Amino acid sequence: MAAVGAGSSTAAAGPGAVSAGTLEAGTASAGHRRLKYISLAVLVVQNASLILSIRYARTLPGDRFFATTAVVMAEVLKGLTCLLLLFAQKRGNVKHLVLFLHEAILVQYVDTLKLAVPSLIYTLQNNLQYVAISNLPAATFQVAHQGEGFVAIRIEDVGLASFSLLVLAQLGPNSDQY
């Protein structure tokens, strides 16, 4: 008889009682929600500051840096960051990290080759992004760049992006009105 009420049932504790599992799930849900909004805010600030800083650097008088160098260095930094996170995930064990990388890259080479195609297209896109930022006002580029995302999400939103570009074109590239 003693084993009947030994489980983690809320019925044994009475009505309105909350089990420890429910508390942890609610806390995790609130934590995930907070992390989601923090991540969104960081990405918005990062995206806006990236466009403005690239535009500023590309319009400075004097010698320009090569866009390809900037793209390659950004990808190298992303790769190093991923390696560092994998290293932390493997709890600092270099042997496990090397075995994992060998398995993921060399043994499963077909998957690696499948990822090479979008990677090359992404690199081309980033290089063209530098060309666009160098030749367009920052606001026009930002609207056009976001319009690209609209196409990926919903094809109807292209009309909104086109309208925004039309309004910006009517203002002119040197307009300080907005």
Stockholm file with secondary structure:
# STOCKHOLM 1.0

chainA/1-178         MAAVGAGSSTAAAGPGAVSAGTLEAGTASAGHRRLKYISLAVLVVQNASLILSIRYARTLPGDRFFATTAVVMAEVLKGLTCLLLLFAQKRGNVKHLVLFLHEAILVQYVDTLKLAVPSLIYTLQNNLQYVAISNLPAATFQVAHQGEGFVAIRIEDVGLASFSLLVLAQLGPNSDQY
#=GR chainA/1-178 SS CTTTTCSCCHHHHCTTCCCHHHHHHHHHHHHHHHHHHHHHHHHHHHHHHHHHHHHHHHHSSSCCCCHHHHHHHHHHHHHHHHHHHHHHHTTTCHHHHHHHHIIIIIITHHHHHHHHHHHHHHHHHHHHHHHHHHHSCHHHHHHHHHHHHHHHHCGGGHHHHHHHHHHHHHHCTTCCCC
#=GC SS_cons         CTTTTCSCCHHHHCTTCCCHHHHHHHHHHHHHHHHHHHHHHHHHHHHHHHHHHHHHHHHSSSCCCCHHHHHHHHHHHHHHHHHHHHHHHTTTCHHHHHHHHIIIIIITHHHHHHHHHHHHHHHHHHHHHHHHHHHSCHHHHHHHHHHHHHHHHCGGGHHHHHHHHHHHHHHCTTCCCC
//
